[in-house]
Amino acid sequence: MRNAALLFVIATALSQPAFATKVVDRLAQNSSGCEMKENLSVSVNFNMKADSLMEAKAKFDDRMKQVADYAAQQKIENLEVQSMNYNIYSDVNNSEKTYQINGNVQYQMKSSDMAFKFAEFLEKQKMNVNINSNSYRQGNCN
């Protein structure tokens, strides 16, 4: 009986346009103010060899250009370089001097579909790929 009376009071109150508008606005504010945000990153790791320092740098730059060209072809939006680093060091083996290039580039993305599509392409190019997703609620979550 108490539930029926409470339901009657709520229904009567909601039938009044001004009150109903305030309730709906408040509910919409809570739901839109507390939406789930997702941050996605795709990391690409490089491990290459070269015969000189200049060739090592050129190989790294070429790999970066391949990735950027693909992103442009696929119209991947909101692709931002979050961080980039590389290390070039000499490797003397059997009196032959070569250079080892290790690098990592992390891209920030907005769409999980695009992140996976991007990662699949990079894997086909024989690149080591890592996808990271971080989701959280932001805003007034009452």
C-alpha positions, 0 to 999 in steps of 0.5 A: 500500500505504501509503495502504491501511495508513493508511486501515486505521488511521483506520478502526480508530481511528474504530470506537472510540466515544470516539475517533470522538466526539472527531474528530467534535466537533473537525471540527464545532467547526472548521466551526461556528466558522468560518462565513461572516458576511454584513452587508447594507446598503440605502442610500436617497438622497433629493433633494427640493425644498420651499418652506420649511425646515419643509416640507423637514423634513416631507418628509424625515420623511414619506419616512422614515415611508414606508420604516418603514411598508413595513418593518413591513407586510412584516415585515422583521426585524432592520432597523436604521438604521445611519446617517442624514443630511440637508442642507437648503439654500436655492436662490434661482432667479429671485427664488423661494426654494426649499429643496433636501433631500439625504439618505441613510439606511443600513439594516443587514439580516440577510437578502439576500432581504429586502434585495433585496425592500426595495430593489425596493419603494424603487425603485418609490417612486422612491427611489435605492437602493444595496445593499451586501454584505460577507461574511467568515469569523469564528472559528477557521478551521483 
